[in-house]
Amino acid sequence: MEDAKGVIPNPGAYSSPSDSATEVGQNYDHPRSWSARFVDSFKRDPNAHATPPGTVGSDGKVFDVETANAATAESGLSRHLKGRHLQMIAIGGSIGTGLFVGSGSALANGGPASLLIAYGIIGIMLYCTVHALGEMAVLFPVAGSFSAYSTRFLDPAWGFAMGWNYALQWLVVLPLEIVAATITIQYWNDSINPNAWVAIFLFVIIGINLFGVKGYGEAEFVFSIIKVIAVVGFIILGVILDVGGGPNGEFIGGKNWRDPGAFNHGFKGLCSVFVTAAFAFAGTELVGLAAAETENPRKSLPTAVKQVFWRIFLFYLVSLTLVGLLVNYDDPRLLNGSSSADAKASPFVIAITNAGIDGLPSVMNAVILIAVLSVGNSSIYGSSRTLAALADQGQAPKILGYIDRKGRPIVSIAIASVLGFLAFLAGSDKQTDAFNWMLALSGLSSIFTWGSICLAHIRFRKGWKVQGHTLDELAFKSQAGIIGSWIGFLLNCLVLIAQFWTGFAPIGYADMTAGELVESFFEVYLAAPVVIIFYVVYKIWKRTPFIRSHNMDLHTGIRELNIAELVAEERAEQAQWPAWKKTYKWFC
């Protein structure tokens, strides 16, 4: 006690100012002003690191296994996400402009049959991928998620390449989505300077993220509910219109599948839709990234992961079936959009307009605006958390790992927010070219990320078996299993091949010049050599090893040290459930 007194003269004056600071803090004897508390919230939390101290570092070695085994690995990020937040992030994560607008160009390029086939195959791929991610994230809810799993189970150099590619994707997306949001506003009023809307949208999105993960979660909860209601509403309306219940009373049925037909541009058209479908699902993996900031991922993450099946089936396949029934693939409006968020090119809006319903196109445009803002909101969250985790693994500048007393990676949030101001370039003549090339740098990020998740899960299962563990010890098991991860990995490889072919020889390539063909290819495939360069350079520089099964760290990051006992208790309780509840819980 004397030694302790020598170090801390007045131990009673020290306590934790927030949930994330467990050792160092300060109590005040008098009430402090709001401004003082606000300023203090940005000070560094001395105990906070985006990645727990025992997580695999850039050299492929564990920093401190004994400490990690002895105590729960604590992340400095706040854990305020609840089950409802996680479920809505999972449900609404990929409902965006890729569905509402992007599906229009996909319909024009491939026809309604190609639309269903391609989105169905990509849906299977995402089902397998998200279940693989869920299994690992429930056991290891660490910051950085999938890039950290690549570092832990594959190769630290690949984790470095994946982390930076994923962060770059979201960093570039923010200004793009802000510009897209201004275009959606022009649907109603194009007389106001777009820069005014850029300032407003930036203020809203940055403000949401300054409230921390709770602000992000609540915003996504509201955004997702609106998107879900819109899709369900369109499905009901679409069925009514198809059977002749619209204002003009015309029965449509399946005539658009007969004339102009079910397919367009043959097999290449299908491959083109295949690629579009893959990008439409981008953002699905965010549910894994959010696991590190969830109160109880072991309870809430499995439910969110299992809902992926219903999201794919209901929100994509059912709604796109109706789109294919209601809109001709040769409708010129499908390819006349000025951007990826132009409601005039949305097949949903076109179907409603064709039915002669006034007012609803404006409602759908408002939903598209919300979807765009949702993606912008996710871009700051996804990039900041990935950058902070990279920093603490020694794979990015250390300052990016600065976490304040509210559990926010505030420096990384600031970097992501500053890049959002590139949206003010929207008035420039060169802005389209600039944004296209920025996006090309990380355009394949989602495909690489999903493939890495599947491969990391395959290697994790191998290491789990080699080190003497059984699947019964896992709190959540992927329903698709190891076979599903192989299917997901191979389908991701097929998407890369299809992207290469459609980039090398796009639809209508016979009418393009050599320069246009080269530019077209690199705009869609530049990310591949960029990722390879990141990997090779870091591999040579750090001389990182491939992680062998018997050397994998399968302990650090597990929150509950008595996980086996908890799983056994839960399964004993589940055995008592009636048959209807067991069936429901298997699906949801």
N, C-alpha and C positions, 0 to 999 in steps of 0.2 A: 504493500500500500504506500510505503514511503517513496518507492521508485515511481509509482503512479502519480503521487502528489507532486513529485519533482517535475514530471512531464506536464501535468495538467494542474495548475494551481487551484482551479475552482471547477471540479468535474461537474458540479450541478449546473453550471452555466452553459454546458454544451449538450446539444441534443440535435435530432434530425429535423430539418426544416421541411422535408418533403418525404414522400413514400420511397423515393429512389435513393436518398442519402441516408444510409443506415449507420454510419459511424461518425461523420463529421457534420456539424451544423452549429446553429447558435440560437438560443432563446433570448427574447428581449423582454425587459420588465415593463415596458410601456407599449401601448398600441402604436403601430407604425402605419404611415400613410399608404394609400393604394399605390402611389407612384414609387415609393421606396420598395415595396414588395414586388412590384413589377420589374424594377431594375435588378433586384436580387435574383429574380427567377432566371435571369440569363447568365448568372455566374456559374462557373464549372462545378458540377457535382464531383468531388474528388474521388468518389468510389465508382463512378460510372464509366463503363466501357461498353461500346456497342456489342462486342463479342466477349463472352466470359473468359477469364484468364486461362482456362485450360483448353481452349479451342485450338485446333491445328493452325499453326502459323505458316508464314511464307516459305519456311525451309522444310515443311513437311513433318516437323517434329512437334510433339506435344509440349506446351510450355511448362505445365505443372500438373501432372496426372494425379498425384497423391492429394493435392488440395481439392482438385475437382471431384475426386472420389469421396472425399471426406465431407464435403458440403455441397449444397445445391448451387449450381453455377448461376450466379445472379447477373442479369443484364441491366445496364444503366437505363435502358429505354423503359418508359413507364408501361405498366401492364393494366391498361384501362379498357381494353376492348372486351365486350361481353359477347355471349353467344349470338345474340340477335345481330350485332354488328358483323360478326364473322359470316353468318349465314347470308346476309344481304350483300356483303362484299363478294361472296362466292356466286350468288345468284345474278347480281347485276354487274359483276366484274367485266364480262365480255359482251354485255348488251350495249352496243354503242353504234357509232356511225357505220361500222362494218356490216351490221345487220340492217339498219334503217336506210342507208344510202348505198354503201358498197355492194350490197346484194343486187342493186340495179344493173351495174356494169357487168357483174357476174352473170346475170340472167341474159343480158344482151350478147355476151361472148359465148355462152355455152348452151343456153336454152333451159327450160324448166327441169328436164330430167337430169341434166348435168348438175344443176343447182342442188337437187336432192342427193344425188350420188356423192358429190364432192363434200358437201357439208356433213353428210352421214358418216363418211369415212373419217373426216377430220374429227367429228364428234366422238367416234370410237377411240381415235388416237388420244384425244384430250381426256376421255373417261379413264383410260389406262394411266395416263401421265399424272393426272391429279390424284388418283388413288395411291400411286407410288409416292408422290410428294407428301400426301397425307400421312402415310405410314411412317415416313422419316420425320416429318414435322411434329407429330404427336410425341414421338420418342425424344427427339432433339429439337425443341422449339428455340433455336438459336437465331440471333440476328444474322442477316445475310442469307439465310435459308439455302436456296438451291446453289448459289455460288459457293457457300461454305461447305455444302455436301460434296461438290466437285473437288474442293480442296481436301476434304477429309477422306473421301472414298476413291478418288480417281488419281489426281495429280494436282499439287498446289499451283503449278503453272497453268493448268486448264481452269482451275478455279479463278485465278487472276484474270485470264482472258474472258471468262464468262461473266465475272463480276463487272468488269469495266465495260464490256459490250452491252450488258443489261442496263447499267447506269447511263451510258451514252444514249441508249434508245429513249429512256424517259426524259433525259435532259433536252433532247431535240424535240420530243413530242410536245412539251409545254408551249413554246411559241407557235408551233403549228396549230395546236388546238385553239389557242387564243385567236389566231387569225381566222380559223374556221368558224369560231363563235361570232365574229363580227360579220361574216358572210351570211350566217343564218339570220342575223338581225336585219340585213338588207332585204330579206324576203318581205318584211313589213315596211321598212323605211330606209331608203338609200341616200337620203339628203344629209344625214349627219356624218361628220368626219369619222372614219373608222377608228382613228387613234383615240377618240373619246371612249369608245367601247373597249378598246384594248386596255386603257387605264382602269376602267371600272372592273373588267373581268380579272385583271391581274390583282387588283386590290382584294376582290372577293376570295380568289383562290389562295393567295398568300396569307390572307387573314385567317382562313379556315385552318391552314397548316400551322399557323402560329399558336393555335389552341392545342397543339399536340395531337397525339394519336386519337384522343377522345373527339376532338373537332373533326378529324378525318373520318372517324367511324360514324359519327352522327350525320355528317354530310352525305356520306355514301349510303347510309341507311335510308335517308329521305330520297336521294337521287334514284336509288334502286327501286324503291316502292313505286315511284312515278313511272319508271321505265317498265316495270312489270305490269302495272295497270294498263299502260298504253299497249303493250304487246297482247295481253289477254283481251283487251277491248277490240283490237284489230282482228284477232282470231274470231271473236263472236260476230263482228261486223262482216268479216270476209265470208264466213259461212252463209250469212243472210244474203249478201250480194250475189254469191255464186249460184244460189238456188232461186234467184229471181225476186228477192225481197227488197231490192233497192227502189229508189224513186221512179226509175224508168221501167221497172218490172221485168227486165230482160233476164231470161234464164241463160246462164253462161256455161255451167257444167264443165266439161273437159274439152271444149272446142278449141281452146288455144293450144292444147297438146296435139291436135290434129292439123290445125292451120294457124300459124306457120309451121308447127311441128314441135317435137320434144327435145331435139338436139340442134345445135348450131355450131358450125366450124369443126364438126367431127371430134376426133380424139384430142386434138390440140385445144379445142374449146373446153373440153372436160378438164384438161391439165391447167388451163388458165383459171378456171373456176376453183380448182383444187388449191391453187396458190392464194387466190382471193379469200377462200374460206379459212385457210390457216391464219391469215392476218386478222380476220374478223374475230377470232377467238383470243387474240392477244389481251392479256390482263387477267386471264383465268388463274394464273399462277400466283397472283397477289395474295390469295388466301394463305399460302404457305409463308410468304414474307411477313404477314400480319401475325403469325402464330407466336412470334417472340414477344409481342405486346398484348397478348391475350391473357386474361385472368386465369383461365383454366383450359389450356388447349386440349388436354386429354379428354375433357368432357365435350367441349363445343366444336372442335375441329372435325371429328368424324362425321357429325351431323352435316356440317357445311360441305364436306367432301362428297358425301353420298347424294347430296342434292344436285350435283353436277349432271347426273344422268337426266333428271327431270328438266333441268334448264336447257340441255341440248335438245331433248325430245320436244318439249312444249314450245319453248321460245324460238328455236331455230327451225326445226324440221316441220312443225305444224304451220307456223307462220309463213315459211318459205313455200310450202306446198300451196297455200292459198294465194301467195304472190304469183306463183307460176300459173295458177288457174285464172287469175283476174287480169294479168298484164301480158301482152304479146312481147316476145323477146325482140321483135323488130321495131318496137316503139322508139322513135328517134329521141324522145325525151330522156331515155335511160342513159344516153351517152353525152348529153348536152349540159351536164352539170359543170359549174365553174370551179368546184372543189369537192373534196370528199364529204363535205357536210352541206352540200347544196340540196335543199328540200325539193327543188324542182326536178331533180334526178332520182328521187326516192321512189321506188316501186310502190311503197305504202301510200305515199301521197298521190301518185298517178292512179292507183286503183280507186282511191276515194274520189278523185276528180272525175274519173271516167264514169263513176256512178251518179254524178251530178249532185253530190252532197256539198253544200256550202258551209264554210266555217271550220269543218274538220281538218282540211289541209293546214290551216294556221295552228290548230291544236297539235298536229303531228310535228310541225316545224318547231314548236315550243319544246316538245319532247326531244327532238334532235338537238336543240340548244342545250338542254339539261344533260343529255348524253355527252356532248362535247365538253361541258364544264366538269362532268364527272371524270372524264379521262384526264383533263388538266389537273384536277385535284389529285388523282392517283399518280400523275407523273412526278409531282414534288415528293409525295410519300415514297414511291418506289425508288427514285434516284437517291434521295437523302439517306434512306436506311441502308441501301447497298453501298454507298460511298463510305458511310460511317463504319460499316462492318469491314470493308476493305482496309480502311485506315488502321483499325485495331489489329488486323492480321498482318500488318506491315506491308500491305500491297497498295497503299495509297498514302499521301501526305498525312502525318499524324493529326494535323489541325482539323481534318475532316471528321475525326472521331470525337471532337469536343461535344460533350453532352451536358446540358445545363440542369438546374435543379428541378425542373419540371419534366425531366426525362426526354427532352427534345434534342436531336442531333442538329443543333442550331446553326452551326457553320455550314453543314451540308445543305440544310434547308435554304440558307442564304445564297449559296452558290446556285442551286436549282432555280431559285426565285429570280436572281439577277439575269440568268439566261433567258427567262421568260420575257424580258424587256426587248429581246430581239424581235418580238412581234410588232414593235413599232416600225420595223423595216417593211411592213406590209404595203406601204405606199411606194416603195422603190420599184423601179423597172426590173431589177435583177432579183427581186425577192423570191420569185417562183423557182428560179434556177438554184439560188442559194439554199433554200429549204429542201429542195429535192436531193441535193448532194449531201446535205447534213443528214437527212433521213437515210440515205443510201449507206452511210457509214455503219449504221446499226440496223439496217432493214431486215436482216435475217435473225435478229437477236432472239425473238420468240422461238423460232425453230431450233436454234442452237440450245437455248435454255431448256426447252421441253425434251430434246434428245438427251441432254446431259442429265436431267432428272431421271429419266428412264434408265440410263446407263449407270448412274450413281446408285439407284435402287437395286439393280442387278448385282453390282459389286458389294453393296451393303449386305444383301441376303447371303452372298458367298462368305463374307467375313463373319457374319452372325453365326453361320453354320460351322465354319472352321474353328471358331473360338468356343464352340461347345454350347451355344444357345439354341433354344427351340422356338418355333413360331408361337407357341402358347405363352411365351413371356412378353409378347408384343401387346401393347394396350389397344392398338388398332392395326388390323391386317388389310392390305390392299385386296379388294374383292377380285380384281383381275389377276393378282398374284404375279409371280415371276414371268409367267407366259405373257401376261398383259404388258409387262414392261418391255419384253422383247418385241411384241407387236407395236407398241408405241414408238420404240426406238427405230424400227424398220420403216414405219409409216413416216416418221420425221425425215429419214433418209430419202424416202420417195418424194416428199415435198421438195427437198433440196434439188433432187434430180429434175423434177417437173419445173421448178423455178429456173434452173439452168437452161432447160430446153426452151421455155417460153421467153426467157430473156435473150437467148442467143438467136432465136428465130420466132419473134412474136407474131401474133395474128396480123396479117397484112404486110409482112416483112418484104414481100416482093416489090412493093411500091416505095420502099424506104431506101435512102442513100446509105453508103457505107458508114459515113460519119454518124448518121442517125441510128444505125444498128449498133455501133460501138457504144454510143451514149446510152441507148436503151438497155444494153446488157449490163453496163457498169452501174447504172442507176438501181438495178434490182439485185446485183450480185457483188457489189463492191465490199459488202460486209464480210464475205467469206475470206478473201485474202487478208483483210484487216484482222480478223480473229486469229488466223493462222500466224500472222506476224507477231501479234501480241503473245501468243503461246510460245512460239519458237524463241523469240528474244528473251522472254522471262525464264524459259527452260534453260537456255545456255547461260544466262546471267546468274541465276540462283542455283543452277545445277540441282533442280528439284527431282526427287525420286518418284517413280510410280508407286502408289500405295499398295502394298501387298496385303492379302486377306488377314494374315496372322498379326500384322502390325497395325491394323486399323484401330483407332480410338473409338470404342463402343460404349464409353462411360460418360465422358464429359458432356455436359449440357442436359443430362436427364434431371428434371426438376425434382421428382419424387424418388428418394433413395430406396424406398420400399415398394417399388413399382410392381414387383412380382406379387406381393401380398395384396396390393390394391386391385390388380387385375383379377386375381383369384376370387376376391370378395365380390367384385362386380359380376363376374361370370356365374357365381353361385346365385346371386340375386336375379340375373337374367334368366336362369334356368327355371325360375318360378313364374315367369311371365306367361300369360295366356298366349295361344297360338297367334291371335290377331295382332298382338303387340310385338311379338317376335318378327312377324312378317313386315309390319310397318317399320320397325327399327332397322330391318335389313335394307329396306329401300331408302329410308330417310333418317 
